[in-house]
Amino acid sequence: MADENTSTPALIRRFRFKTDLTVILSLAAFSVSVLNFYRSYIYTKQQLDVTVTEVSYVTNQGELYMTVAFANGGNREAALLRLEPALWSQRSGKPAPEWIPLVQKVDPEIPVTVPRTPIVIRAGGVEVVTLSVQLNANDAEAAVPAPEGGVFLGIRAATMNSDGNLYSVQHPVARLVLDREGRVQNAEASIHRTLSGFADVDAVPPGDLLQNNKKTPFVWAERRY
C-alpha cells in the first residue's frame, strides 16, 4: 500500500506535465496560425525594388542591351506593366529634351523585352528582364548632350501594386562618353542605387552622383570607328 501511495503523486505529476506540454504546443500552433492569418489577410507590405544590373552598347552594330532586376520584397503581388530603354533627346518641335523610348528590335525574332511585359511578380520573388533594341550610333551621337557632357541612356518603367495604384519610373542608367569629334568612346554608369518601383521617379541627367558600389551596374560601350 505504501508503494502505491508513493507512486500515485508521480503519476499525477507526469500526467500534469504531459497536459501542460500539450496546452503549450496547442497555444504555440494557434499563435502561429493567427500570425500567418494576420500576415496573409490583414498586414500588407508593398515593396518592389528595381536594380539595373547591366548596360551594353555595341556601338558599331547599333545594338543596345540592358538587364534590369525586379525584386518583390512585399507580401502582395506586383505588376510590371511596361519596361523600355530610352535616350535623352529632344523631339522636333519640343521646347526641352525628354526620355524618348527606344523600341526598334535588333531582330524580328527577338522581342524588346524578355520575358514580355506585362509581368506579374509574386510576393518574395525576383524577375530579371532583358532589353534588346537598336540604337544607331549616328542617332546616339546626335542626341542632345547633357550639360555634364556625353549622351545619356535611361529606362522607363510602369508598375502597379496590388491596390491598383500606378507608378512611373524614369532614370538615367549610363552616360555615353564622346570624344572631341562627338563620337562614342566608352560609357560609364549613371545609377548607383536601387530604385523603388512603387514611387513616381522622374530623374534627368546626370542621374545620381553616388560612388561605385554593389548596386552599380556593369556598363560598357564599344568605341566608334
Residue pairs with C-beta under 8 A, 6 or more apart in sequence:
39 75
40 75
43 75
44 74
44 75
44 76
44 162
45 73
45 74
45 75
45 76
46 74
46 76
46 78
46 161
46 162
46 163
46 198
47 72
47 73
47 74
47 196
47 198
48 70
48 71
48 72
48 73
48 74
48 78
48 121
48 159
48 161
48 196
48 197
48 198
49 70
49 71
49 73
49 194
49 195
49 196
49 197
50 68
50 69
50 70
50 157
50 169
50 194
50 195
50 196
50 197
51 68
51 69
51 71
51 194
51 195
51 215
51 217
52 66
52 67
52 68
52 69
52 155
52 173
52 191
52 217
53 67
53 68
53 69
53 128
53 217
53 218
54 65
54 66
54 67
54 217
54 218
54 219
55 64
55 65
55 66
55 153
55 173
55 174
55 187
55 189
55 217
55 218
55 219
55 220
56 64
56 65
56 66
56 218
56 219
56 220
56 221
57 63
57 64
57 65
57 135
57 140
57 153
57 174
57 176
57 184
57 187
57 220
57 221
57 222
58 64
58 65
58 222
59 137
59 140
59 184
59 221
59 222
59 223
59 224
60 137
60 222
60 224
60 225
62 134
62 135
62 136
62 137
63 106
63 132
63 133
63 134
63 135
64 85
64 102
64 131
64 132
64 133
64 134
64 135
64 153
65 130
65 131
65 132
66 85
66 130
66 131
66 155
66 173
67 128
67 129
67 130
67 131
67 217
68 83
68 128
68 129
68 131
68 155
68 157
69 126
69 127
69 128
69 129
70 78
70 80
70 119
70 121
70 126
70 127
70 128
70 129
70 197
71 125
71 126
72 78
72 121
72 122
72 123
72 124
72 125
72 126
72 127
73 124
74 123
75 123
75 124
76 123
76 161
76 162
77 120
77 121
77 122
77 123
77 162
78 120
78 121
78 159
78 160
78 161
78 162
78 197
78 198
79 118
79 119
79 120
79 121
79 159
79 160
79 161
80 117
80 118
80 119
80 121
80 127
80 129
80 157
80 158
80 159
80 197
81 117
81 118
81 158
81 159
81 160
81 166
82 117
82 118
82 156
82 157
82 158
83 113
83 117
83 129
83 131
83 155
83 156
83 157
83 158
84 101
84 102
84 103
84 112
84 113
84 131
84 133
84 155
84 156
84 157
85 101
85 102
85 131
85 133
85 135
85 153
85 154
85 155
85 156
86 99
86 100
86 101
86 102
86 153
86 154
86 155
86 156
86 170
87 99
87 100
87 102
87 135
87 139
87 140
87 143
87 151
87 152
87 153
87 154
88 97
88 98
88 99
88 100
88 143
88 144
88 146
88 151
88 152
88 153
88 154
88 172
88 204
88 205
89 97
89 98
89 100
89 143
89 144
90 96
90 97
90 98
90 143
90 144
91 98
91 100
97 144
99 154
99 156
99 170
101 156
102 133
102 134
102 135
103 112
103 133
104 133
104 134
105 111
105 112
105 132
105 133
105 134
106 132
106 133
106 134
107 132
110 132
111 132
112 131
112 132
112 133
113 129
113 130
113 131
114 129
114 130
114 132
115 127
115 129
117 129
119 127
119 129
121 127
131 155
137 183
137 184
137 224
140 151
140 176
140 184
141 151
141 178
141 182
141 183
141 184
141 224
143 151
144 151
145 151
145 178
146 152
146 175
146 205
146 206
148 175
148 205
148 206
149 175
149 177
149 178
150 175
150 176
150 177
150 178
151 175
151 176
151 178
151 184
152 172
152 174
152 175
152 176
152 190
152 205
152 206
152 207
153 172
153 173
153 174
153 175
153 176
153 187
154 170
154 171
154 172
154 173
154 203
155 169
155 170
155 171
155 173
156 168
156 169
156 170
157 168
157 169
157 170
157 197
158 166
158 167
158 168
158 169
159 166
159 167
159 169
159 197
159 198
160 166
160 167
161 167
161 198
165 198
167 197
167 198
167 199
167 200
168 200
168 201
168 202
169 195
169 197
169 199
169 200
169 201
170 201
170 202
170 203
171 191
171 195
171 201
171 203
171 207
172 190
172 191
172 203
172 204
172 205
172 206
172 207
173 189
173 190
173 191
173 207
173 217
173 219
174 187
174 188
174 189
174 190
174 191
174 217
174 219
174 221
175 187
175 188
175 189
175 190
175 205
175 206
175 207
176 184
176 186
176 187
176 221
177 184
177 185
177 186
177 187
177 188
177 221
178 184
178 185
179 185
183 224
184 221
184 222
184 223
184 224
185 221
185 223
185 224
186 220
186 221
186 223
187 219
187 220
187 221
188 219
189 212
189 216
189 217
189 219
190 205
190 206
190 207
190 208
191 207
191 208
191 215
191 216
191 217
192 208
192 210
192 211
192 212
192 213
192 215
192 216
193 208
193 210
193 215
194 215
195 201
